[in-house]
Amino acid sequence: MTEEFLDALLPEDEEQGMFEHFRMEVDPGQAPVRIDKYMSQHLERTSRHRIQCAIKEGYVHVGEKAVKANYLVRPGETIRFVMPYRRRGVEILPQDIPLDIVYEDDDVLVVNKPAGMVVHPGHGHFEGTLINALAFHLGLSQGPDGEDERMGILVHRIDKDTSGLLAVAKNDASQLNLARQFFEHSIDRRYVAIVWGDVQEDTGTVDGNLIRDPSDRLRFKVSGDPEVGKHAVTHWQVLERFGFVTLVGCRLETGRTHQIRVHMSHIGHPIFGDERYGGTAIRSATI
């Protein structure tokens, strides 16, 4: 299996890094012109307003540097549009699936995803996902070439078996702004979980880089080398103790794949019922 295939297979809390969605080479004979005007003239199905929103959020680069809307493009330059998530190339069709919407206005929507629902179509899950339901609710659709960029409305994800709130962007400006906030970690995300064992300390922090487990490529583990793997930090706090299990709250500094599940298992308190990380084995009250 390739890394790209595995990344598509495993749901992620948040994509990391900036990913190129498209690039264009400026014609050799092009006269100097504002970059927002140039892009609107050369991109189909993309409005100048959306391009200006993307530029404002720092998603339009010339070479490796973000530019402003009044930047004058020159012959031979490379223009890149990057986003904090990979471009989706999966056909998405609207499906009338009930949604638990807890908040909605003209710009954003907050939906409570139930456990067991896949967030985004991918390997083995092309229908019945949260995105299919949102496409129906918002009147959107996307062909197999991913031409409708509005399918980037969901700028973060949670695992299939995790329930919780997800923010949805309803227009270009809010989508680009939310993506920037999640990429910069300026949004405070908190999770609640039941873990095995009577956790002795009231609070703690797990600071451990995550790598794929070489013995099971569908799992992750904490790297023994601080220079290897993706940086991951989880702050946890005991909310209530029940003897054999403990209710904890977790606050993420980073949003790595399976981060809470891996970190809590790493300190000996796997999430209750989490088969992949040892949460289905009965454990004693004190670990």
N, C-alpha and C positions, 0 to 999 in steps of 0.2 A: 504494500500500500504506500502511496505517496503521502508526504506531509499535507499537500493541498487537499487530498481526499479525506484524510483524517480530520483536518480542520473543518471541512464541510459536514462531516458526519457527526462531530461532537458539538452540541449546543454550547455557546459561550455566553458568559455574563456580559462581556464587552470585548469587541475587537480592539487589538492594540496596534499602534503604529498608523502611519498614513499610507493609504493605498491609492494607486493611480487608477482613475476611472477612464480617462482618455488623454491623448496628447495630440498636438498639431504643430506642424512646422510652418513657419511664416514664409510665404513665397519670396523668392530672391528679388523680385521687382516691386515688392510692397512698399508703398510710401508710408512714412510714420503716421500712425492713427491710434486713437485711444483703444486700450485693450478690450474694454467692455463693448465698444462698437464693433471691433474686429471680430470678436467671438460671436456676437449676435448675428453677424452677417455670414458666418461660416458654420454655425451649428443649427441643425434642423430641430424643431420641436422644443427649443429652449428659448425662453423670453430674455430680453435684455435685463428685465427686473431681477430674474433669478440669477443671472450672471453677476449683477451688481451685488446681490445678497451674498453670493459665494465669495466674491472678491473681498467684501467687508469682513467676512469671517476668516479670511486668510487661506482659502482653499485653491486659489488660482496662483500658480507659480510660473515664473519664467526661469528656466533652469531649475535651480533648487531654492530660489528665493521667492517668497510671497510678494505680490505687487499690489498697488492701489489701482482704482478704476481709471485714473487719468494717466496711467503709465502708457507711453508710446511704444508700440511694438515696432521692431525693426527687422529687416530681411534676414532670414536664416535662424532666427531665434526659435526656441522650443517652448511652447505653452503647455503646461500640465494642469489638469484639474484633479485634485486629490481630496480624499475624504477619509475619516477615521474608521471606515469599514470597507470591506471588499465589495466590489460591484456584484450584484446578483444577476445571474443569467438563467433564472428559472421562470417558466411561465406561471403566472399567478392569476387564478380565476376567482371571482367573488363567490362566496358560499354563505348561505343564510344560516349562520351558526350563532346561537344566543351569546351575547356579551354582557359581562358584569361591569358596566361603566360607572365609575364612582365620581368622575368629574369631566365636564366638557364645556369648552367655550369656542370662540371663533378660531383660536390658534392651536390649542392643545386638547388632548383627550387623555384621561388616565383610566386604564382598564385593569381589573383584577383578574389575572390569569389563573385558572384552576390548575391544580396538580394533574399531570397526565396529558396536558395539551402541549404539543410542539409549537414553538414560537414561529419559526420561519421554515418554509419548505426546503427540503434538502434530501439527502440520500435516504430512501425508504419512507419519506413523509412528504408527499406532494399535494395532499389534500387534507382538509380538516384542521389546518393550522390556525394560529391566531391571526396571521397575516391574511389568510383567506377570508376569515370572518370580518376583519377590519376593512378589507377591500369592498366587501358587500355593504358594510355600514357607511362607508365614505363614498361609494360609487366609483371606485377605481378598478383598473385592471392592468395587467402587464403581460406583454407577449414574451416569447422565449428568448428574444434578444435583449431584454431588459431596457427597452427604449423609454418606458415611462419611469423616469427617475423618482417619481413620487412614491414608489414602493420602498424608498429609503425612509419612509415615515417613522418606522420603528428603529430608533437609534441605539437601543440596548436590548439585551436578551437575558433570560434566565433559563435554567435547565428545565427539561420536560417535566420532571417530577417535582419541581419547585413551584409553589404558588406564590403570588405576590403582585405588586403594582408595577405597571410598565407605562412609560410616557410615550404618547403618540403625537407626532407633528401633523397638523392639518393644512399647512401651507409652506411655501418655500422658505420664507424668512424664519419661521419657528423651527423647521427641520434643520436648517443650517446652524441656527443658534444653539439648539439642543445638542446637536452632534458635537459642536465645539465645547460645550460645557462638560459633556461626558468624557471627551478626549482629555480635557485639562483637569478632570477630577474635581471640578468646582461644585458639583452636585453631591450632597451628602446622602449616601445610600446605607440603609440599615436593614438587617435581616434577623429573623427570630428562628431558632432551631432547638429541637430536643436532642440532646446528645447522651450517649451512654456514660454511666458513672456518676459518682458524687463528686463534682468538681470542687476541690478544696479552696482554691483562691477565689476571691471575689471578682477580680479583673485580670486581664493578661493581654499580651500581644504576641502573635506568631509572625516572625519576620524570616521568611524562608523562600528562596527562589524555587520556582516550579519547573520541572522537566518531565518529559514523558517517561513512564516506567518501562524500562527495556524488557521486562518480563511480560508486560501486558500493555500493548500500544493504545488501548482504550482508556488507560488510567494515567494519572499524573502522580508525581511524588515530589517531596522536598529534596532539593539537591544538597549533597553533602559539601559542595564547593560553592562558596558565596560568589564566585566569579562566573558560575555556570547557571544557565536557566533564566527564566523571566522573573524579575523582581516582583514580590508579592508580600503584602502586609495586611494582616487581619487583626483588629482589636476586638476582644470579646469581654462580655460582662455577664455575670450570673444574675438572672432575673428571679429564679425560684428553684429550690432544690426539692426533689421528690425521692431521694434515696438512691434507687438504682439508675435513675436518669435525672438530668438537670436541664432546665430551660435557660438558654443563653441568648443574648443579643449580640450581633456581630456588626461591626462597622468596617467597611472596606476602604483602604487607601488606594488599592489597585483593583482591577476587575478581571483577573485571570480565569481561564477555564477551570471549573470545579474548585475554585480557590478555597471556599469555606469548607467544603467536604474534605479536601486534602489536608488543610491545616488542622482541623479539629481531629481528624484521624491521626495525624502526625504526633499530636500531644497526648494521644491515648484516649480520646473521647470522640469516637466516630458518631456521625449523625444517626439517630435511631432509624432503622429500617433501610439504610443506604447499603444496598447489596454490594455495590462496586468497591466500597471503601471499608468494609468490615462492620457495617451497622446492623446486619441481620443476625449476628452471633450474639447469644445471650451472654451478658457480662455481669460481674459482681458489682456491688454498690461502690466499692472502693477500688480504684484502678491505680 
